[in-house]
Amino acid sequence: MTETGGGSLKLFKNREFVALASTAFARSQAYSTILIALALYADLFQTSGTVEGLFGTAFALIQLIVVLPLGRLVDTHNAKHFLLAGLGVNVLAFVGFALVGNATDVILVRILQGAGASLLWITGSAVVGELSPDAERGRWLGTYNQVAAFSSLAGDVVGGLLLFTYGFTLTYAVLSVVTILATLTVFAYLRDNPGGKTDPEEATGTETLRTLLDRTAVRALVVFRLGFGFGKMAVITFLPIYAHTEFGMNPLFVAAILAGGKLTKTLFQGVVGGYTDRVGHKHHFVVAGALVYAVGTAMIPFAGSAASVLPGLSFAVFGESVRLAPAFFVLFAAYAVIGVADSLRLPASMALFVEEGEHFGAVAASLSLRSVAWKVGEVIGPFTVGVLWDATSVFVAFFVAAGLIVVATGVFVALYSVDPTPARSPVPSD
């Protein structure tokens, strides 16, 4: 893949990029649809905030366990096999979600979904980073994530519509078909061994991680993602549940709220990725995006006060009369702000990790380190926020999440610097 120049759309002339983008599309559409389904399961099984937090924690815990060994396997083996395996695991998860009978079943299937998502995210991001031209990595990663953001938006809109109209079973059947099509695309278009440039005899997992963590920029990014993951996963898990259980919003309205953030993310992420390639200073985009995210997070609990300021709306949807609660507008605005934040932060953050990993032929390991730092916060965040919500209030829960994002950003600013480029050599074995 040697194409240079041109806009993001030119990448879709390359069949290998299309194959990789199809995995991002399948993964993100499923993720977004299931987040809406989790709100319905919370209502159906009358769960507490703590149990709802476990919906997010279970998903993240398995990823925390597998992400580091998976990164080394991708760096040293045929990445195409891992993509195909991840797509297969996702189909199994959809079958599991269609059969759940209680909240415990939901938690168990979330573990399976988390394993599939890890396989697809780490492998797909690493291969895109490996195959992209050096001067265009931000555009490639930004466009790849733009596909994921568009698919996530589709998951909100189409998934919400399917859940509202047809229920769980048909929705999961549609997700399975999309995932199977992505599997066929990867099988047909992606070369064998598209990443995996590091010799297994020349690098071990522990030595690779130690070498990466010797880099000042990597340490700063890892610390930042510990706090940021806590706050962000609390938002992702609880915003749909809050909308459905507190304000009675049906899946269509929950989907519309999530679509606000996904739309801004879809429109701007590729553009911002290209801009970071031109101007540099990627860490500034990480800081700006994180602070904007904290603002969006702090806006969420004010939805409970919206009724005293804003009127509700009533209208017909598919022949049924529905009422749009005033809280909808606050939650929609909050998530739109969050979408802008992710557009600023995500391409820059991924590019920084790819650049650092590329020094040592360990892009997937670097992205795994990025992910594991996130997963520590993601495991702790939903459960902690759920407990806080049960014990105190929605304001305390979301303000703690926003505060941790701000603190993590401040630590990142204090720690970040760029070390000299090392001599390009493999990481030594133990």
Disulfide bonds with the S-S distance in Angstrom:
none
